[in-house]
């Protein structure tokens, strides 16, 4: 099942203010490649970074010089957020998406540099087909952070994504993935696979941007499990402190927690279809995007006899 396209067919440029910088992302919603559209999870992730960058693990003091790779970067919104906080970022996608991704990197680096940023790291583009050993070797793993938003929308992608993450990781790699629940079954399978390999924590609603959030969009912060009990005990206090700073919720013992928390059932995800649009209301751009996503889903589900 292809995800809903939340942009209109005429939306070819998207302005976005992140960390005090006015960025602009070129997109092509009409192309056959999903990576040429800015998806909402990337906006949630970028604005999460903005909200939580004053202290803790996502502050420039902690992130400066960290190596980051973004998988399925698309238009590059999430990776650019990490670069603005001082990381050295490689944004990756399939060959067909790379030209648009490079265009967005070039134009936004130029915009940022005009303001003489103090904390900007670096960002470059690379082709990376999940599971391709030559592509993985070329980017030079391991990385401190592996990020991705809206990279899971079909079950057949889960295994290649997992294997690529494992190949790019070291023992201390942190994985941050944003996901919009479109299929309950795919979401549950995704969580099951992740929990078999990682300690999985969900970012709480209170730590997300007040505007750029939605019940069906989740941010997960993951790290590798440590088998040695001594390692677990010694790192417990530091881990709990870091978790408290960014407000994560430990969902490791709740198999369907993220799905249940969103109030979705087996047939309908992102159940905001009963939320009325106020008459004569002036919607924010974010609200318009979410209503657009809702409308696209309804139209997709309508069967014309």
Order of alpha helices (4+ residues) and beta strands (2+ residues): beta-beta-alpha-alpha-beta-alpha-beta-alpha-beta-alpha-beta-alpha-beta-alpha-beta-beta-alpha-beta-alpha-alpha
